[in-house]
C-alpha cells in the first residue's frame, strides 16, 4: 500500500470514518505523497495502537505500579491472585482511557496527520470537492 501511495500520480483523498489506527499513520502519510488530502469525520478516533494494547504493552509498568499501589491489593493478601487480576483489569482500563483521550482526530489535525475534520453530512460533498481539486492539480 505504501508503494502504491508513493507512486500514484493523481489525487488521493483519504477519509477516516471510524478509527485511524496503527500503521495507517505511516501508510497514509503526506511524507509518502504530498498530493494526498486527509480528513476525519467528527467523532472518529486516531490512535497508534489503541489504549488497551498500549496500556498492556507500552505502559505495562505503569499499570502494574497502579495495581500494586491500590489499597484493595495491599489489604487482601489472602486472595491476592484473584484480586490483583481484577484490579489490573481496572487499571488497564484507566490507562487505556487516558491514552485514548490523548490520541484524537483533533490532535491528529493539530500535528498535521489530518487536513480537516468534517461532519458526516459533509462527507460526499467533501470527497467530490477534494477529488476535483486534486484532479485540477494534475492537469
C-alpha positions as CSV (number, residue, x, y, z in Angstrom):
1,X,0.0,0.0,0.0
2,X,2.8,2.4,0.9
3,X,4.5,1.9,-2.5
4,X,1.1,2.4,-4.3
5,X,0.6,5.7,-2.3
6,X,4.1,6.8,-3.1
7,X,3.9,6.0,-6.8
8,X,0.4,7.1,-7.5
9,X,0.2,10.0,-9.9
10,X,-3.1,11.7,-9.2
11,X,-5.2,12.9,-6.3
12,X,-5.7,10.7,-3.3
13,X,-8.4,11.5,-0.8
14,X,-8.3,9.6,2.4
15,X,-11.2,9.9,4.9
16,X,-11.2,8.5,8.4
17,X,-14.8,7.5,9.1
18,X,-14.3,5.5,12.3
19,X,-10.7,4.8,13.6
20,X,-7.3,5.9,12.2
21,X,-5.2,3.2,13.7
22,X,-1.6,1.9,13.8
23,X,0.1,1.6,10.5
24,X,-2.4,3.9,8.8
25,X,-0.5,6.8,10.2
26,X,2.5,5.6,8.2
27,X,0.9,4.4,5.1
28,X,-1.4,7.3,4.6
29,X,1.2,10.0,5.3
30,X,1.9,13.1,3.3
31,X,5.5,12.1,3.6
32,X,4.8,9.4,1.0
33,X,2.6,11.5,-1.3
34,X,2.3,15.3,-0.8
35,X,-0.8,15.4,-3.1
36,X,-2.8,13.3,-0.6
37,X,-5.6,15.1,1.2
38,X,-6.8,13.6,4.5
39,X,-10.0,14.3,6.5
40,X,-11.6,12.7,9.5
41,X,-15.3,12.6,10.2
42,X,-16.3,14.1,13.6
43,X,-16.2,11.5,16.3
44,X,-13.7,9.3,14.6
45,X,-10.7,8.1,16.6
46,X,-7.0,8.4,15.9
47,X,-4.6,6.1,17.8
48,X,-1.2,4.5,17.4
49,X,-2.0,1.1,18.8
50,X,-5.2,1.8,20.8
51,X,-5.4,2.5,24.5
52,X,-5.8,-1.1,25.7
53,X,-2.9,-2.6,23.8
54,X,-0.8,0.4,24.7
55,X,-1.7,0.1,28.4
56,X,-1.0,-3.6,28.3
57,X,2.4,-3.4,26.5
58,X,3.9,0.1,26.4
59,X,2.6,1.1,29.8
60,X,2.7,-2.3,31.5
61,X,4.9,-1.0,34.2
62,X,2.5,1.9,34.9
63,X,-0.4,-0.5,35.1
64,X,1.5,-2.8,37.5
65,X,2.6,0.1,39.7
66,X,-1.0,1.3,40.0
67,X,-2.2,-2.2,40.6
68,X,0.3,-2.8,43.4
69,X,-0.4,0.6,45.0
70,X,-4.2,0.0,45.1
71,X,-5.3,-0.3,48.8
72,X,-7.5,-3.3,47.9
73,X,-4.5,-5.3,46.8
74,X,-2.5,-4.3,49.9
75,X,-5.3,-5.3,52.3
76,X,-6.4,-8.5,50.7
77,X,-3.3,-10.7,50.7
78,X,-5.3,-13.8,51.2
79,X,-7.0,-13.6,47.9
80,X,-4.2,-11.6,46.2
81,X,-4.1,-13.5,42.9
82,X,-7.8,-13.1,42.1
83,X,-8.0,-9.5,43.3
84,X,-4.8,-8.5,41.6
85,X,-6.1,-9.6,38.2
86,X,-9.4,-7.8,38.8
87,X,-7.6,-4.5,39.8
88,X,-5.1,-4.9,37.0
89,X,-8.0,-5.1,34.6
90,X,-9.4,-1.9,36.1
91,X,-6.1,-0.1,35.9
92,X,-5.6,-1.3,32.4
93,X,-8.9,0.3,31.5
94,X,-7.9,3.5,33.3
95,X,-4.6,3.8,31.5
96,X,-6.2,2.8,28.2
97,X,-8.8,5.6,28.6
98,X,-6.1,8.1,29.4
99,X,-4.1,7.0,26.3
100,X,-7.2,7.1,24.1
101,X,-8.1,10.6,25.4
102,X,-4.8,11.9,24.1
103,X,-4.9,10.4,20.7
104,X,-7.8,12.1,19.0
105,X,-8.5,13.2,15.4
106,X,-8.3,16.8,16.8
107,X,-4.7,16.1,17.9
108,X,-4.1,14.4,14.5
109,X,-5.3,17.7,13.0
110,X,-3.0,19.8,15.1
111,X,0.1,17.7,14.3
112,X,-0.8,17.6,10.6
113,X,-1.8,13.9,10.2
114,X,-5.3,15.0,9.2
115,X,-6.0,18.1,7.0
116,X,-9.5,18.7,8.3
117,X,-12.3,17.3,10.4
118,X,-15.7,17.1,8.6
119,X,-19.2,16.4,9.7
120,X,-20.7,13.1,8.4
121,X,-23.2,15.0,6.4
122,X,-20.3,16.7,4.6
123,X,-18.6,13.5,3.5
124,X,-19.9,13.2,0.0
125,X,-19.5,16.9,-1.0
126,X,-16.1,16.9,0.6
127,X,-14.9,13.8,-1.3
128,X,-16.2,15.2,-4.6
129,X,-14.6,18.6,-4.0
130,X,-11.3,17.1,-2.9
131,X,-11.1,14.9,-5.9
132,X,-11.9,17.8,-8.2
133,X,-9.3,19.9,-6.6
134,X,-6.8,17.1,-6.8
135,X,-7.5,16.4,-10.4
136,X,-7.1,20.1,-11.2
137,X,-3.5,20.0,-9.7
138,X,-2.6,17.1,-12.1
139,X,-3.9,18.6,-15.3
